Amino acid sequence: MSTQQPDLSPLGKATPFVDRYDPTLLYPLPREPKRREIGIAGSVPFLGADLWTAFELSWLNPRGKPVVALAHITVPCESTHIVESKSFKLYLNSFSGTRFDSADAVRDRIRQDISQAIWHGEAVQSSVGIRLLLPDLFACEPVQELDGLNLDRLDVECTHDRPAPELLTAAFDEKPVDEVLVSHLLKSNCLVTGQPDWGSVQIRYSGPQIDQAGLLQYIVSFRRHHEFHEQCVERIYMDIMSRCKPARLMVYARYTRRGGLDINPWRSSHPQLPPPNVRTARQ
């Protein structure tokens, strides 16, 4: 595995289908350059993880019979690297023609490979979490919308199509509030291919009340912005923290799937359990 630039990744390129297990297909990308753009140097000022769901996972049992499963994968946000999503798909596809003794063996192999990729040559400080669901549990997978007050009810004029943090304001001279706000109008674009990424975002905070109209306009302002999911959520988090100065803040986005994968970044100012990796109707 090598760490290179996003435009050198498999994204946007014709790639062969590999059906024999191959961890070298994983393409790590460093988090640091994009974090530097939003004022993060050194250790990150938040906690959190990237919650992935893999809907297209299959391998062969010892007798050559195919097995299918869903995978919930948790990538810690403190890792030095992310894994480019198309390379993740190609990697998972490589399991499809390979025999494994059990689902546990598949789970352990994915955990080890992704953990090594996201730390890219450094000691693994926190490993990837992974949970496999076999078909007998598929019916237990719920569909649930993000809870919170829906910002999309507001009739606002939207004139910005690049991130505009100046739209964010808060009532610093009034009593602090606890609020959960949601919008389904988050859209950004792939950093490499320019293809649209559609998402819903939940903002949970305590502190000066954030102007809801300005927040919605800010979320919409990502519409022509090109960044990966994880980078967009961290930009939203840092802009709200800088402009609105909440005492506590959580930003959680659920993006629609592409290539059988969805990516759902979650960032928090304080320790808490991660949100359940439950898909929304659009996912």
C-alpha positions as CSV (number, residue, x, y, z in Angstrom):
1,M,0.0,0.0,0.0
2,S,1.2,3.5,-0.8
3,T,-0.1,6.9,0.3
4,Q,-0.6,9.1,-2.8
5,Q,-2.8,11.9,-4.0
6,P,-6.6,11.5,-4.5
7,D,-6.3,11.9,-8.2
8,L,-4.0,9.0,-8.5
9,S,-6.5,6.7,-6.7
10,P,-8.7,4.2,-8.6
11,L,-11.5,6.8,-8.5
12,G,-12.8,7.7,-12.0
13,K,-10.7,5.0,-13.7
14,A,-11.5,1.7,-15.4
15,T,-10.4,-1.1,-13.0
16,P,-10.4,-4.9,-13.4
17,F,-12.6,-7.0,-11.2
18,V,-10.4,-8.9,-8.8
19,D,-12.0,-11.9,-7.1
20,R,-9.1,-13.2,-5.1
21,Y,-8.3,-11.7,-1.8
22,D,-5.9,-8.8,-2.2
23,P,-5.3,-6.3,0.6
24,T,-2.9,-4.3,-1.7
25,L,-6.1,-2.9,-3.4
26,L,-6.6,-0.6,-0.4
27,Y,-5.6,3.0,-1.1
28,P,-4.9,5.1,2.0
29,L,-5.2,8.8,1.8
30,P,-3.8,11.1,4.6
31,R,-6.2,13.1,6.6
32,E,-3.6,15.9,7.4
33,P,-3.7,18.0,4.2
34,K,-7.4,18.7,4.3
35,R,-7.4,19.2,8.1
36,R,-4.7,21.7,7.7
37,E,-7.0,23.7,5.4
38,I,-9.5,24.1,8.2
39,G,-7.0,25.0,10.9
40,I,-6.3,21.7,12.5
41,A,-2.6,21.0,13.2
42,G,-1.4,18.1,15.3
43,S,-4.0,16.2,17.4
44,V,-7.6,16.7,16.4
45,P,-9.9,18.9,18.6
46,F,-12.8,16.4,18.4
47,L,-13.7,12.7,19.0
48,G,-15.6,10.5,16.6
49,A,-15.5,8.0,13.8
50,D,-16.5,7.2,10.3
51,L,-19.3,4.7,10.2
52,W,-19.2,2.6,7.0
53,T,-21.8,0.1,5.8
54,A,-20.8,-2.4,3.2
55,F,-23.8,-3.9,1.4
56,E,-21.9,-6.0,-1.2
57,L,-19.8,-8.5,0.8
58,S,-19.4,-12.1,-0.2
59,W,-16.9,-14.9,0.1
60,L,-16.7,-18.7,-0.3
61,N,-17.0,-21.2,2.6
62,P,-14.5,-24.1,2.8
63,R,-16.6,-26.1,0.3
64,G,-16.8,-23.3,-2.2
65,K,-20.3,-22.2,-1.5
66,P,-20.9,-18.4,-1.6
67,V,-21.7,-16.6,1.7
68,V,-23.2,-13.1,1.7
69,A,-23.2,-10.6,4.6
70,L,-23.5,-6.9,5.5
71,A,-20.7,-5.2,7.3
72,H,-20.7,-2.3,9.7
73,I,-17.2,-0.8,9.9
74,T,-16.1,1.9,12.4
75,V,-13.0,3.9,11.5
76,P,-11.6,6.0,14.3
77,C,-11.3,9.7,13.4
78,E,-7.9,10.0,15.1
79,S,-6.3,7.7,12.4
80,T,-3.7,9.3,10.2
81,H,-5.4,8.1,7.0
82,I,-8.8,7.3,5.5
83,V,-9.3,4.6,2.8
84,E,-10.5,5.8,-0.6
85,S,-13.9,4.4,-1.1
86,K,-13.5,2.8,-4.5
87,S,-10.4,1.0,-3.4
88,F,-12.4,-0.2,-0.3
89,K,-15.0,-1.6,-2.7
90,L,-12.4,-3.3,-4.9
91,Y,-10.8,-4.8,-1.8
92,L,-14.1,-6.2,-0.6
93,N,-14.9,-7.6,-4.0
94,S,-11.6,-9.5,-3.8
95,F,-13.1,-11.7,-1.1
96,S,-15.8,-13.0,-3.5
97,G,-13.7,-15.9,-5.0
98,T,-11.7,-16.7,-1.9
99,R,-12.4,-19.5,0.6
100,F,-12.5,-18.6,4.3
101,D,-13.1,-21.0,7.2
102,S,-15.8,-18.8,8.8
103,A,-17.4,-15.4,9.0
104,D,-15.2,-14.7,12.0
105,A,-12.1,-15.2,9.8
106,V,-13.4,-12.7,7.3
107,R,-14.2,-10.2,10.0
108,D,-10.7,-10.5,11.6
109,R,-9.0,-10.2,8.2
110,I,-10.9,-7.0,7.3
111,R,-10.3,-5.5,10.7
112,Q,-6.5,-6.2,10.4
113,D,-6.2,-4.9,6.9
114,I,-8.2,-1.7,7.4
115,S,-6.5,-1.0,10.7
116,Q,-3.1,-1.2,9.0
117,A,-4.3,1.0,6.1
118,I,-5.6,3.8,8.2
119,W,-2.4,4.0,10.3
120,H,-0.3,3.4,7.2
121,G,3.0,2.2,8.5
122,E,2.6,3.6,12.0
123,A,1.7,1.5,15.1
124,V,-2.0,0.8,15.2
125,Q,-3.2,3.1,18.1
126,S,-6.9,2.2,17.8
127,S,-8.2,-0.5,15.6
128,V,-11.2,-0.6,13.3
129,G,-14.4,-2.0,14.6
130,I,-16.3,-4.4,12.4
131,R,-19.6,-6.3,12.8
132,L,-20.8,-8.8,10.2
133,L,-24.5,-9.6,9.7
134,L,-25.4,-12.8,8.0
135,P,-28.7,-13.2,6.1
136,D,-30.6,-14.5,9.1
137,L,-30.2,-11.1,10.7
138,F,-31.0,-9.0,7.6
139,A,-34.7,-8.6,8.7
140,C,-33.4,-7.0,12.0
141,E,-31.8,-4.1,10.1
142,P,-34.0,-1.0,10.7
143,V,-34.6,2.1,8.6
144,Q,-34.7,5.2,10.7
145,E,-34.5,8.9,10.1
146,L,-32.3,11.3,12.1
147,D,-34.1,12.9,14.9
148,G,-34.2,16.6,15.5
149,L,-35.9,19.8,14.3
150,N,-36.0,19.9,10.5
151,L,-34.3,23.0,9.2
152,D,-35.7,22.3,5.7
153,R,-39.1,23.7,6.8
154,L,-37.6,27.2,6.5
155,D,-38.2,29.3,3.4
156,V,-34.8,30.8,2.9
157,E,-33.0,32.3,-0.1
158,C,-29.9,30.4,-1.0
159,T,-27.3,32.3,-2.9
160,H,-24.0,30.6,-2.0
161,D,-22.8,27.3,-3.6
162,R,-19.4,27.2,-1.9
163,P,-19.0,26.8,1.9
164,A,-19.8,30.2,3.5
165,P,-19.1,30.1,7.2
166,E,-20.0,33.8,7.4
167,L,-23.6,32.7,7.2
168,L,-23.3,31.1,10.7
169,T,-24.3,33.3,13.6
170,A,-25.5,32.8,17.2
171,A,-27.3,34.7,19.9
172,F,-24.4,35.3,22.3
173,D,-26.5,37.8,24.4
174,E,-29.3,35.3,25.1
175,K,-29.8,32.3,27.3
176,P,-28.0,29.2,26.1
177,V,-30.0,26.3,24.6
178,D,-29.8,22.6,23.9
179,E,-30.9,21.8,20.4
180,V,-30.9,19.0,17.8
181,L,-31.2,20.3,14.2
182,V,-31.5,18.2,11.0
183,S,-31.3,18.9,7.3
184,H,-31.6,16.6,4.3
185,L,-30.2,19.2,1.9
186,L,-26.5,18.5,2.4
187,K,-24.9,17.9,-1.0
188,S,-21.2,18.0,-1.9
189,N,-19.2,16.5,-4.7
190,C,-16.5,13.9,-5.0
191,L,-13.1,15.5,-4.7
192,V,-11.8,13.5,-7.8
193,T,-14.7,12.7,-10.0
194,G,-17.0,15.6,-9.3
195,Q,-20.0,13.2,-8.9
196,P,-22.6,14.3,-6.4
197,D,-22.7,13.1,-2.8
198,W,-26.1,13.3,-1.2
199,G,-26.5,13.4,2.6
200,S,-28.5,14.3,5.7
201,V,-26.8,16.0,8.6
202,Q,-27.7,16.2,12.3
203,I,-26.3,18.9,14.5
204,R,-26.6,18.5,18.3
205,Y,-25.3,21.4,20.5
206,S,-25.4,23.2,23.7
207,G,-24.6,26.9,23.9
208,P,-25.7,30.2,22.3
209,Q,-28.7,29.5,20.0
210,I,-27.6,29.2,16.4
211,D,-29.6,31.1,13.8
212,Q,-31.4,28.4,12.0
213,A,-31.9,30.2,8.7
214,G,-28.2,31.0,8.5
215,L,-27.3,27.4,9.4
216,L,-29.6,26.0,6.6
217,Q,-28.1,28.4,4.1
218,Y,-24.6,27.3,5.2
219,I,-25.5,23.6,4.7
220,V,-26.8,24.4,1.3
221,S,-23.6,26.3,0.4
222,F,-21.8,23.0,0.1
223,R,-23.7,22.3,-3.1
224,R,-20.8,22.8,-5.5
225,H,-18.0,22.0,-3.0
226,H,-15.6,19.2,-3.7
227,E,-14.4,17.2,-0.7
228,F,-14.8,13.6,0.6
229,H,-17.5,13.0,3.2
230,E,-15.2,12.9,6.2
231,Q,-13.6,16.2,5.2
232,C,-17.0,18.0,4.7
233,V,-18.2,16.9,8.2
234,E,-15.0,18.1,9.8
235,R,-15.3,21.5,7.9
236,I,-18.9,21.9,9.2
237,Y,-17.8,21.0,12.7
238,M,-14.9,23.5,12.8
239,D,-17.0,26.3,11.2
240,I,-19.8,25.9,13.7
241,M,-17.4,25.7,16.6
242,S,-15.5,28.8,15.4
243,R,-18.4,31.0,14.5
244,C,-21.1,29.9,17.1
245,K,-18.9,28.8,20.0
246,P,-21.1,26.1,21.4
247,A,-20.1,24.5,24.8
248,R,-20.8,21.1,23.3
249,L,-21.2,20.1,19.7
250,M,-21.9,17.0,17.6
251,V,-22.1,16.8,13.8
252,Y,-23.2,13.6,12.2
253,A,-23.9,13.0,8.5
254,R,-25.4,10.1,6.7
255,Y,-24.5,10.0,3.0
256,T,-26.3,7.9,0.4
257,R,-24.4,4.8,-0.7
258,R,-22.2,4.5,-3.8
259,G,-20.7,1.3,-5.0
260,G,-22.4,-0.7,-2.3
261,L,-20.9,1.5,0.5
262,D,-22.2,4.3,2.6
263,I,-20.0,6.5,4.7
264,N,-21.3,8.3,7.8
265,P,-18.9,10.6,9.6
266,W,-19.6,11.6,13.2
267,R,-17.6,14.2,15.2
268,S,-18.1,15.3,18.8
269,S,-16.6,17.7,21.2
270,H,-17.1,15.4,24.2
271,P,-17.0,11.6,24.9
272,Q,-20.2,9.8,24.1
273,L,-21.3,6.5,22.5
274,P,-21.3,6.7,18.7
275,P,-24.7,6.9,17.1
276,P,-26.1,3.6,15.9
277,N,-25.2,2.8,12.4
278,V,-28.8,2.7,11.2
279,R,-29.6,3.6,7.6
280,T,-32.0,6.3,6.6
281,A,-34.7,5.8,3.9
282,R,-32.5,7.4,1.2
283,Q,-29.6,5.0,2.0
